[in-house]
Amino acid sequence: MFKPPVETEGDEVRLRVIFLDGTRATLRYPEELRLTEDGIWPDTTGGERGGQVRPQISYGGVHFRISGEPVDCLETRDGSPAGVWRHPDGDILILRFGKWFVSVFDDYTDLNAWAAHLRGRVTSDGWLVLKGDDRLKIGPEQRYGDTEIMLGDLDPGVLLWPLRCGRAQGTAADVVSGGIHGLAGKKAFASWCDR
């Protein structure tokens, strides 16, 4: 589980986040929410033209049961090997970037393309940034709004997307007042766009 560095000032926490596409933001929240206590979970989609998959991104290990030797080794863009293992749900490619792992099932995609065209780097404060090229698109380049970070376990928790605000989106005040989805004072999901 990745626990990013935070800064605390009194009862407020400041968290600098870096999305998988490299977009940066700063989140300020009351310390009592403890949003990073259960770690953070980045998510994105990617793929070749005409095909899109959601790779599983994990920190410190792979969340799949695999054993033995890989059934195939594919060469990555930087020349390092990437393993393909058998799994009950299909063959799975596992790429490693520092302590981060990116796992891609062979359904609806070409594992060779992922190995050859996906690049990753880890920032100085531990965040993973992924990039594709002309053959492999990652995140918002592929589909609007599909790079996100989940903080906490959503009880409470926050999902962040690096999107541009549209005219129809509400504000934090709308959520608190119940103006969006009638959610004020209830345990539910609410959203707004911070311009």
The 8 nearest C-alpha neighbors of each residue, nearest first, counted from 0:
[[1, 38, 58, 2, 59, 39, 57, 37],
 [2, 0, 38, 39, 58, 3, 40, 59],
 [3, 1, 38, 35, 39, 0, 4, 36],
 [2, 4, 1, 5, 125, 124, 35, 39],
 [3, 5, 2, 6, 124, 14, 15, 125],
 [6, 4, 14, 13, 3, 7, 12, 15],
 [5, 7, 13, 12, 14, 8, 4, 11],
 [6, 8, 12, 11, 13, 9, 5, 10],
 [9, 7, 11, 10, 12, 6, 13, 30],
 [8, 10, 11, 7, 12, 30, 29, 6],
 [11, 9, 30, 29, 8, 12, 7, 31],
 [12, 10, 29, 30, 8, 9, 28, 7],
 [13, 11, 7, 30, 28, 27, 6, 29],
 [14, 12, 27, 6, 26, 5, 7, 15],
 [13, 15, 5, 26, 25, 16, 27, 12],
 [14, 16, 25, 24, 26, 13, 17, 23],
 [17, 15, 24, 23, 25, 14, 18, 26],
 [18, 16, 23, 22, 21, 126, 19, 24],
 [17, 19, 22, 21, 20, 23, 16, 147],
 [18, 20, 128, 129, 21, 127, 17, 146],
 [19, 21, 18, 22, 128, 129, 138, 130],
 [22, 20, 18, 19, 128, 17, 23, 129],
 [23, 21, 18, 17, 20, 161, 24, 19],
 [24, 22, 17, 16, 21, 18, 25, 15],
 [25, 23, 16, 15, 26, 17, 22, 161],
 [26, 24, 15, 14, 16, 27, 13, 23],
 [25, 27, 14, 13, 15, 28, 24, 16],
 [28, 26, 13, 12, 14, 25, 11, 29],
 [27, 29, 12, 11, 30, 26, 13, 32],
 [30, 28, 11, 31, 10, 32, 12, 27],
 [29, 31, 11, 10, 12, 32, 33, 28],
 [32, 30, 29, 33, 10, 34, 28, 11],
 [31, 33, 34, 30, 29, 155, 28, 156],
 [34, 32, 31, 36, 35, 30, 151, 29],
 [35, 33, 151, 32, 150, 36, 156, 37],
 [36, 34, 38, 37, 151, 33, 150, 2],
 [35, 37, 33, 38, 34, 151, 2, 39],
 [38, 36, 151, 35, 152, 39, 34, 0],
 [39, 37, 2, 35, 1, 0, 36, 151],
 [38, 40, 150, 149, 1, 35, 151, 2],
 [39, 41, 149, 148, 42, 150, 38, 57],
 [42, 40, 148, 147, 149, 39, 19, 56],
 [41, 43, 147, 146, 148, 40, 56, 44],
 [44, 42, 146, 138, 145, 53, 147, 45],
 [45, 43, 53, 138, 52, 137, 145, 54],
 [46, 44, 137, 136, 51, 52, 138, 141],
 [47, 45, 51, 135, 136, 50, 52, 48],
 [46, 48, 135, 50, 134, 49, 136, 51],
 [47, 49, 50, 46, 134, 135, 51, 136],
 [48, 50, 47, 51, 46, 107, 108, 141],
 [51, 49, 47, 48, 46, 107, 108, 52],
 [50, 52, 46, 45, 44, 47, 49, 53],
 [53, 51, 44, 45, 46, 54, 50, 107],
 [52, 54, 44, 43, 45, 55, 51, 103],
 [55, 53, 103, 102, 56, 52, 101, 44],
 [54, 56, 102, 101, 53, 57, 103, 42],
 [57, 55, 101, 100, 54, 102, 42, 41],
 [58, 56, 100, 99, 61, 60, 55, 101],
 [59, 57, 99, 0, 60, 98, 1, 100],
 [58, 60, 98, 99, 0, 57, 61, 100],
 [61, 59, 58, 57, 62, 100, 99, 98],
 [60, 62, 63, 57, 100, 59, 58, 102],
 [61, 63, 60, 64, 57, 55, 56, 102],
 [64, 62, 61, 65, 86, 60, 102, 91],
 [65, 63, 66, 62, 86, 61, 87, 85],
 [66, 64, 63, 86, 84, 67, 85, 61],
 [67, 65, 68, 64, 84, 69, 85, 86],
 [66, 68, 69, 65, 84, 70, 85, 64],
 [67, 69, 70, 66, 84, 82, 71, 65],
 [68, 70, 84, 83, 71, 82, 67, 72],
 [71, 69, 84, 83, 68, 85, 72, 82],
 [70, 72, 83, 69, 82, 73, 84, 81],
 [73, 71, 82, 81, 80, 83, 74, 69],
 [74, 72, 81, 80, 114, 75, 82, 71],
 [73, 75, 80, 78, 79, 81, 114, 115],
 [76, 74, 115, 114, 78, 77, 79, 80],
 [75, 77, 115, 78, 116, 74, 114, 118],
 [78, 76, 75, 79, 74, 118, 115, 80],
 [79, 77, 75, 76, 74, 80, 115, 73],
 [78, 80, 75, 77, 74, 81, 76, 73],
 [81, 79, 74, 73, 72, 75, 78, 82],
 [82, 80, 73, 94, 72, 93, 74, 75],
 [81, 83, 72, 69, 93, 92, 71, 84],
 [82, 84, 92, 71, 69, 91, 70, 72],
 [85, 83, 69, 91, 70, 90, 86, 82],
 [86, 84, 90, 89, 91, 70, 87, 83],
 [85, 87, 89, 88, 90, 84, 91, 65],
 [86, 88, 89, 85, 90, 64, 65, 91],
 [89, 87, 86, 90, 104, 85, 91, 106],
 [90, 88, 86, 87, 104, 85, 91, 105],
 [89, 91, 85, 105, 86, 84, 104, 83],
 [90, 92, 104, 83, 84, 103, 105, 89],
 [91, 93, 83, 103, 102, 82, 104, 110],
 [94, 92, 102, 82, 101, 81, 83, 91],
 [95, 93, 101, 81, 100, 102, 92, 96],
 [94, 96, 100, 99, 97, 101, 93, 98],
 [95, 97, 99, 98, 119, 100, 120, 94],
 [96, 98, 99, 95, 121, 120, 100, 127],
 [99, 97, 59, 58, 96, 100, 95, 60],
 [100, 98, 58, 96, 97, 57, 95, 59],
 [101, 99, 95, 57, 94, 56, 58, 96],
 [100, 102, 56, 94, 93, 55, 54, 95],
 [103, 101, 93, 55, 92, 54, 100, 94],
 [102, 104, 54, 92, 91, 105, 55, 93],
 [105, 103, 91, 106, 90, 89, 92, 102],
 [104, 106, 108, 90, 110, 91, 107, 109],
 [107, 105, 104, 108, 89, 52, 109, 90],
 [108, 106, 50, 105, 52, 51, 109, 104],
 [107, 109, 105, 106, 50, 110, 46, 52],
 [108, 110, 112, 111, 105, 113, 107, 47],
 [111, 109, 113, 112, 105, 114, 108, 92],
 [110, 112, 114, 109, 113, 115, 73, 74],
 [113, 111, 115, 110, 109, 114, 116, 135],
 [114, 112, 110, 117, 116, 111, 115, 109],
 [115, 113, 75, 111, 112, 116, 117, 110],
 [114, 116, 75, 76, 112, 113, 111, 117],
 [115, 117, 113, 112, 131, 114, 135, 76],
 [118, 116, 131, 113, 130, 114, 115, 119],
 [119, 117, 130, 129, 131, 116, 76, 120],
 [120, 118, 129, 128, 96, 130, 117, 127],
 [119, 121, 128, 127, 96, 122, 129, 118],
 [120, 122, 127, 126, 125, 128, 123, 97],
 [123, 121, 125, 126, 124, 127, 120, 128],
 [122, 124, 125, 121, 126, 120, 127, 4],
 [125, 123, 122, 126, 4, 3, 121, 127],
 [124, 126, 122, 123, 121, 127, 3, 1],
 [127, 125, 122, 121, 124, 17, 128, 123],
 [126, 128, 121, 120, 19, 122, 129, 125],
 [127, 129, 19, 120, 21, 119, 20, 121],
 [130, 128, 119, 19, 118, 20, 127, 120],
 [131, 129, 118, 117, 119, 137, 20, 132],
 [130, 132, 117, 135, 136, 137, 116, 118],
 [131, 133, 135, 134, 116, 136, 130, 117],
 [134, 132, 135, 136, 131, 116, 47, 48],
 [133, 135, 132, 47, 136, 116, 131, 112],
 [136, 134, 47, 131, 46, 132, 133, 116],
 [135, 137, 131, 141, 45, 46, 140, 132],
 [138, 136, 45, 131, 141, 140, 44, 130],
 [139, 137, 146, 43, 44, 140, 141, 145],
 [138, 140, 143, 142, 141, 144, 145, 146],
 [139, 141, 138, 142, 136, 137, 143, 45],
 [142, 140, 139, 136, 138, 137, 45, 143],
 [143, 141, 139, 140, 145, 144, 138, 44],
 [142, 144, 139, 145, 141, 140, 138, 162],
 [145, 143, 139, 146, 162, 142, 160, 161],
 [144, 146, 43, 138, 139, 143, 44, 142],
 [147, 145, 43, 138, 42, 144, 160, 139],
 [146, 148, 160, 42, 159, 41, 145, 43],
 [147, 149, 41, 159, 40, 158, 42, 150],
 [148, 150, 158, 40, 39, 157, 41, 151],
 [151, 149, 39, 157, 34, 156, 35, 158],
 [152, 150, 34, 156, 37, 153, 35, 38],
 [151, 153, 154, 156, 37, 155, 150, 149],
 [156, 154, 152, 155, 151, 157, 150, 149],
 [155, 153, 156, 152, 151, 186, 157, 34],
 [154, 156, 153, 152, 151, 32, 157, 34],
 [153, 155, 157, 151, 154, 150, 152, 34],
 [156, 158, 150, 149, 153, 159, 151, 155],
 [157, 159, 149, 148, 150, 147, 160, 156],
 [158, 160, 148, 147, 157, 149, 161, 150],
 [159, 161, 147, 162, 146, 144, 158, 148],
 [162, 160, 159, 22, 163, 144, 147, 146],
 [163, 161, 160, 144, 164, 143, 192, 139],
 [162, 164, 165, 161, 194, 192, 193, 144],
 [163, 165, 192, 194, 162, 166, 168, 193],
 [166, 164, 167, 168, 163, 192, 162, 169],
 [165, 167, 168, 164, 169, 192, 163, 194],
 [166, 168, 165, 169, 164, 192, 191, 170],
 [169, 167, 166, 165, 191, 192, 164, 170],
 [170, 168, 191, 173, 192, 167, 179, 171],
 [169, 171, 191, 173, 172, 192, 174, 193],
 [170, 172, 174, 173, 191, 175, 169, 193],
 [171, 173, 175, 170, 174, 176, 169, 178],
 [174, 172, 178, 170, 176, 171, 175, 179],
 [173, 175, 177, 171, 179, 172, 176, 178],
 [176, 174, 172, 183, 177, 173, 171, 178],
 [177, 175, 173, 178, 174, 183, 172, 182],
 [176, 178, 183, 181, 182, 174, 179, 175],
 [177, 179, 173, 176, 181, 174, 180, 175],
 [180, 178, 174, 181, 177, 173, 182, 169],
 [179, 181, 182, 178, 177, 189, 174, 183],
 [182, 180, 177, 179, 178, 183, 174, 176],
 [181, 183, 177, 180, 185, 184, 187, 174],
 [184, 182, 177, 175, 176, 185, 181, 174],
 [183, 185, 182, 186, 175, 177, 176, 187],
 [186, 184, 182, 183, 187, 181, 188, 177],
 [187, 185, 184, 188, 182, 183, 154, 155],
 [186, 188, 185, 189, 182, 184, 183, 180],
 [187, 189, 190, 186, 182, 180, 185, 153],
 [190, 188, 174, 187, 182, 191, 180, 179],
 [191, 189, 188, 192, 174, 169, 179, 171],
 [190, 192, 170, 169, 171, 168, 193, 189],
 [191, 193, 164, 170, 194, 168, 169, 190],
 [194, 192, 191, 170, 164, 171, 169, 163],
 [193, 192, 164, 163, 170, 165, 191, 162]]
